[in-house]
Amino acid sequence: MLGSLEQRIMNILWASKKPLKAGDVRLGLGQKHAYTTIMTELKRMTDKKILKRELVGKAYLYRPLKNKAGFAKTCLCTHYINLVDSYGPLAISQFVDTIKNNPEDLKLLQTYLNDAK
């Protein structure tokens, strides 16, 4: 799961058609954070294997290792497995209780369940 700043950084990188420098990411965030904060976050995300960085000239360029859908699928799968392993049927029933009041979500779940048969 990404932290708030990590999520905003990823949204900027996913929206970009090319790798970005830390300064570009900072601009995308509205310069609300110190340059060093952004550099630190980008390095941590690289260490976590979320981003790839490449030295071009004197600056690092950053890009996501996975597209948004691929990242979300991996992340959510891990969380769902952990929830079901820890809480069993309660995790599943709570999931259904959460979406049952939204007809579009419920219909989507029914479609997935029908396709799984």
C-alpha positions as CSV (number, residue, x, y, z in Angstrom):
1,M,0.0,0.0,0.0
2,L,1.3,3.4,-0.9
3,G,1.4,6.4,1.5
4,S,-0.3,9.6,0.6
5,L,2.7,11.3,-0.9
6,E,3.8,8.1,-2.7
7,Q,0.4,7.8,-4.3
8,R,0.5,11.4,-5.5
9,I,4.0,10.8,-6.9
10,M,2.9,7.7,-8.7
11,N,-0.1,9.4,-10.2
12,I,2.2,12.0,-11.7
13,L,4.6,9.4,-13.0
14,W,1.7,7.2,-14.4
15,A,0.3,10.3,-16.2
16,S,3.6,11.1,-17.8
17,K,4.6,9.7,-21.2
18,K,8.3,9.9,-20.3
19,P,10.5,9.4,-17.2
20,L,10.7,12.5,-15.0
21,K,13.3,14.2,-12.9
22,A,12.7,14.9,-9.2
23,G,12.1,18.6,-10.1
24,D,9.4,17.7,-12.6
25,V,7.6,15.5,-9.9
26,R,7.9,18.4,-7.5
27,L,6.3,20.8,-10.0
28,G,3.5,18.3,-10.5
29,L,2.9,18.3,-6.8
30,G,2.6,22.0,-6.8
31,Q,5.9,22.6,-5.1
32,K,4.3,21.9,-1.7
33,H,7.3,19.8,-0.6
34,A,11.0,20.4,-0.4
35,Y,13.1,19.1,-3.3
36,T,15.0,16.9,-0.8
37,T,11.8,15.4,0.4
38,I,10.8,14.4,-3.1
39,M,14.3,13.0,-3.8
40,T,14.1,10.9,-0.6
41,E,10.7,9.6,-1.5
42,L,11.8,8.7,-5.1
43,K,14.9,6.9,-3.8
44,R,12.8,4.9,-1.3
45,M,10.3,4.0,-3.9
46,T,13.2,2.8,-6.1
47,D,14.5,0.7,-3.3
48,K,11.0,-0.8,-2.8
49,K,11.1,-1.8,-6.5
50,I,8.1,0.5,-7.4
51,L,10.2,2.8,-9.6
52,K,13.2,2.5,-11.8
53,R,15.7,5.3,-12.0
54,E,18.3,6.0,-14.6
55,L,21.1,8.4,-14.5
56,V,21.0,10.7,-17.5
57,G,23.7,13.3,-17.4
58,K,23.8,14.6,-13.9
59,A,20.1,13.9,-13.0
60,Y,18.1,10.7,-12.3
61,L,15.0,10.1,-14.3
62,Y,12.2,8.1,-12.7
63,R,9.5,5.9,-14.1
64,P,7.1,3.3,-12.7
65,L,8.0,-0.4,-13.1
66,K,4.4,-1.3,-13.6
67,N,1.5,0.6,-15.1
68,K,-1.3,1.7,-12.7
69,A,-3.5,-1.4,-13.4
70,G,-0.6,-3.8,-12.9
71,F,0.5,-2.2,-9.7
72,A,-3.0,-2.1,-8.3
73,K,-3.6,-5.7,-9.1
74,T,-0.4,-6.9,-7.4
75,C,-1.0,-4.7,-4.4
76,L,-4.7,-5.5,-4.0
77,C,-4.1,-9.2,-4.4
78,T,-1.6,-9.3,-1.6
79,H,-4.0,-7.3,0.7
80,Y,-7.0,-9.5,-0.1
81,I,-5.0,-12.7,0.5
82,N,-3.8,-11.3,3.9
83,L,-7.3,-10.3,4.9
84,V,-8.8,-13.6,4.0
85,D,-6.0,-15.5,5.7
86,S,-6.4,-13.5,8.8
87,Y,-10.2,-13.1,9.0
88,G,-11.6,-15.8,6.7
89,P,-15.4,-15.5,6.1
90,L,-15.6,-12.2,8.0
91,A,-13.4,-10.5,5.4
92,I,-15.5,-11.8,2.6
93,S,-18.9,-10.9,4.2
94,Q,-17.6,-7.4,5.1
95,F,-16.5,-6.9,1.5
96,V,-20.0,-7.9,0.2
97,D,-21.7,-5.7,2.9
98,T,-19.5,-2.8,1.8
99,I,-20.5,-3.0,-1.9
100,K,-24.1,-4.2,-1.7
101,N,-25.5,-0.7,-1.4
102,N,-24.0,0.4,-4.7
103,P,-25.9,-1.3,-7.5
104,E,-23.1,-0.8,-10.0
105,D,-20.5,-2.4,-7.7
106,L,-22.9,-5.3,-6.9
107,K,-23.6,-5.9,-10.6
108,L,-19.8,-5.9,-11.3
109,L,-19.2,-8.5,-8.5
110,Q,-22.0,-10.7,-9.9
111,T,-20.4,-10.5,-13.4
112,Y,-17.1,-11.5,-12.0
113,L,-18.6,-14.4,-10.1
114,N,-20.5,-15.6,-13.1
115,D,-17.3,-15.4,-15.2
116,A,-15.4,-17.4,-12.6
117,K,-17.8,-20.4,-13.0
